[in-house]
Amino acid sequence: MHLDLTGKVAVVTGASKGIGLAVTRALAAEGVRVAAGARTSGALAGLEVHAVPIDLAAADGPARLIDEAVSTFGGLDILVNNVGSVHPHLGGFESITDEDWLSALTLNLLAAVRTTRAALPHLVQRGGGNIVTISSVNAFLPDPAIMDYTSAKAALTNFCKALSKEVGRKGIRVNTISPGPVSTPLWLGAGGVAATFAAASGTDPSAVEEGAVAGSATGRFTTPEEVADLVLVLASGRAGNVTGSDFVIDGGLIQTL
């Protein structure tokens, strides 16, 4: 399938690992000029992208990333809001501090809000564009162990849906992707979700991993590349009248309509 993305300009946040790295690679392979924003850029070495070392949790970080992309490439067509983080709180609601809440909301919600705010004038100037935001099935599958994260993701999905209604007539499409468990360091790495739950329960991380997908139809984790492929389609003209939609990619984990 020809996606006609060659020559487009994209910004990807959280681009140095996991889903963000897969999206960056996939866009670059399609001929997209990518400004890849992340705190560290080592994993981006060797890719034909413009790596931008940036702290997206800082209030001015998102705008500086967009400014760097536009000054480097002369405009902007695609924004992929991917940056995010989750930290399980096994002590329950009362163990989640104000600092935890602010951290979760800043990285999982405000980073996307701020990046989108900075990007919109440039997308409008182009006459249209695409915003694809990586949310989570936890936006509608609350989990008390990650209550701050699920709350932030619910707000993120709501924000994107509301924005799609405002900017649709300007030729800007806004969609979200809600993955279930994905085989990334966030889930499977040292200090990741599986390791954290395993340490608390005295089990092996592999048992936690198996349990995470046991209720899905496919019985496996989604790969970052599968999420990236969905981003490509949504960012292309092949999805030309798709906006305000959320796409679940979870191997059938969510079984309700």
C-alpha positions in Angstrom: 0.0 0.0 0.0 1.4 3.4 -1.0 1.0 5.9 1.8 2.4 8.9 0.0 4.3 10.2 3.1 7.6 10.9 1.4 8.8 14.4 2.1 6.3 15.0 4.9 7.7 16.5 8.2 6.9 14.7 11.5 7.6 15.3 15.2 7.7 12.2 17.4 7.9 12.6 21.2 9.4 10.0 23.4 11.3 8.8 20.3 14.2 7.0 21.8 12.7 3.7 22.9 9.6 1.4 22.7 6.7 2.6 20.6 8.3 6.0 19.9 11.4 4.4 18.5 9.4 2.0 16.3 7.3 4.9 15.0 10.4 7.0 14.3 11.9 4.1 12.3 8.7 3.5 10.4 8.2 7.1 9.5 11.8 7.5 8.3 11.5 4.3 6.2 8.5 5.9 4.5 10.6 8.9 3.6 9.3 11.2 6.3 11.6 13.9 7.7 11.5 13.2 11.4 12.4 15.4 14.4 12.7 12.8 17.1 12.4 14.3 20.6 13.7 12.5 23.7 15.8 13.0 26.8 18.5 10.8 25.3 19.2 10.1 21.7 21.7 7.2 21.7 19.1 4.7 20.3 18.5 7.1 17.4 22.1 6.9 16.1 22.3 5.6 12.6 18.7 6.6 11.7 18.2 9.3 9.1 16.3 11.6 11.6 17.0 14.8 13.4 17.4 13.9 17.0 16.4 16.6 19.5 17.6 16.0 23.1 14.7 17.5 25.1 12.9 17.1 28.4 9.3 17.0 27.5 8.2 17.2 31.2 9.6 20.7 31.3 7.0 23.4 30.6 9.0 24.8 27.7 10.3 21.5 26.3 7.5 20.7 23.9 7.5 24.2 22.3 11.3 24.1 21.9 11.0 20.7 20.2 8.4 22.1 17.7 10.5 25.2 17.1 13.6 23.0 16.3 11.6 20.8 13.9 10.1 23.8 12.0 13.5 25.6 11.8 15.2 22.5 10.6 12.6 21.3 8.0 10.6 24.5 7.3 7.2 23.3 8.4 5.2 20.5 10.0 2.7 17.9 8.8 2.5 15.2 11.4 2.7 15.1 15.2 2.9 11.9 17.1 2.3 12.4 20.8 3.9 9.3 22.3 5.8 10.3 25.4 4.5 8.8 28.6 5.5 6.8 31.6 3.8 4.6 34.2 4.9 3.7 37.8 2.9 1.2 39.7 1.9 2.1 43.3 1.4 -1.1 45.1 0.4 0.6 48.4 -2.9 1.7 47.0 -4.5 5.1 46.6 -3.1 6.6 49.8 0.4 5.8 48.7 0.1 8.1 45.6 1.5 11.5 46.6 0.9 14.9 45.1 4.2 14.6 43.4 3.2 11.3 41.8 0.0 12.8 40.5 1.7 15.8 39.1 4.4 13.7 37.5 1.9 11.4 35.8 -0.3 14.2 34.6 2.6 16.2 33.3 4.2 13.5 31.2 1.1 11.6 30.2 -1.2 14.6 29.5 0.4 18.0 29.7 3.3 17.1 27.5 0.9 16.2 24.7 -1.2 19.3 25.3 1.8 21.6 25.2 3.3 19.9 22.1 0.0 20.1 20.3 -0.5 23.7 21.3 2.9 24.6 19.8 2.3 22.4 16.7 -1.2 23.6 15.7 -0.3 26.9 14.1 2.3 25.2 11.8 -0.2 22.5 10.8 -2.8 25.2 10.0 -0.2 27.0 8.0 0.3 23.9 5.9 -3.4 23.8 5.2 -3.9 20.6 7.2 -2.1 17.8 9.0 -2.4 14.9 11.4 -2.1 14.4 15.1 -1.8 10.9 16.3 -1.6 10.4 20.1 -0.6 7.2 21.9 -3.0 6.7 24.7 -3.8 3.4 26.4 -6.5 0.8 27.1 -6.2 2.0 30.6 -8.0 5.2 29.6 -11.1 3.1 29.9 -9.8 0.1 31.9 -9.0 1.6 35.3 -6.4 -0.1 37.5 -5.9 0.9 41.1 -2.2 0.1 41.0 -1.7 2.7 38.3 -4.5 5.1 39.2 -2.6 8.3 38.4 -1.6 6.9 35.0 -5.1 5.7 34.1 -6.6 9.0 35.1 -4.0 10.9 32.9 -4.7 8.6 29.9 -8.4 9.1 30.2 -8.0 12.8 30.2 -5.6 12.5 27.2 -8.1 10.6 25.1 -10.9 13.0 26.0 -8.6 16.0 25.1 -7.9 14.5 21.7 -11.6 13.8 21.0 -12.5 17.3 21.9 -9.7 18.9 19.8 -10.8 16.9 16.8 -14.1 18.6 16.8 -12.5 22.1 16.9 -9.8 21.6 14.2 -11.5 19.2 11.7 -12.7 22.0 9.4 -9.1 23.3 9.3 -8.0 20.0 7.6 -6.4 18.7 10.8 -7.2 15.1 11.8 -6.8 14.0 15.4 -6.9 10.4 16.5 -5.7 8.2 19.3 -4.3 4.7 19.6 -4.9 2.7 22.7 -2.5 -0.2 23.0 -2.8 -3.0 25.6 0.4 -4.5 26.9 3.2 -3.8 24.4 6.6 -5.5 24.4 8.6 -2.5 25.4 11.0 -1.6 28.3 8.1 0.1 30.0 6.5 -3.3 30.4 9.3 -5.8 30.2 12.5 -3.9 31.1 14.4 -3.8 34.4 12.2 -1.8 36.7 9.3 -2.1 34.3 5.7 -3.0 35.2 6.2 -6.8 35.1 9.4 -6.6 37.3 7.7 -4.3 39.8 4.6 -6.5 40.2 6.8 -9.6 40.4 9.0 -8.2 43.1 6.0 -7.2 45.2 4.3 -10.6 44.9 7.4 -12.8 45.1 6.8 -14.3 41.6 8.8 -14.3 38.4 8.4 -11.5 35.9 7.5 -14.0 33.2 4.5 -15.1 35.2 3.3 -11.5 35.4 3.9 -11.2 31.7 1.8 -14.3 31.0 -1.0 -13.1 33.2 -1.1 -9.7 31.5 -2.1 -11.2 28.2 -3.9 -14.4 29.4 -7.3 -12.8 28.9 -6.6 -11.7 25.4 -7.7 -13.5 22.2 -4.2 -13.7 20.8 -2.4 -14.5 24.1 0.6 -12.3 23.3 1.9 -8.8 23.7 1.5 -6.3 20.9 4.8 -5.4 19.2 5.9 -1.7 19.0 6.1 -2.2 15.2 2.4 -3.1 15.0 1.5 0.1 16.8 3.9 2.0 14.4 2.1 0.6 11.4 -1.2 1.8 12.7 0.4 5.3 13.2 1.5 5.3 9.5 -1.9 4.6 8.2 -3.6 7.2 10.4 -1.0 9.8 9.4 -1.5 9.1 5.7 -4.2 10.1 3.2 -5.4 6.5 3.3 -7.3 7.5 6.5 -8.4 10.8 5.0 -11.8 11.1 6.7 -10.9 9.5 9.9 -10.8 11.8 12.9 -11.9 11.9 16.5 -11.4 8.1 16.7 -9.7 5.8 19.1 -8.1 2.6 17.8 -7.6 -0.2 20.3 -4.7 -2.6 19.6 -4.6 -5.1 22.4 -5.0 -8.6 20.9 -8.6 -8.7 22.0 -7.9 -8.0 25.6 -10.9 -5.6 25.9 -13.9 -7.9 25.3 -16.8 -5.4 25.6 -18.3 -3.4 22.7 
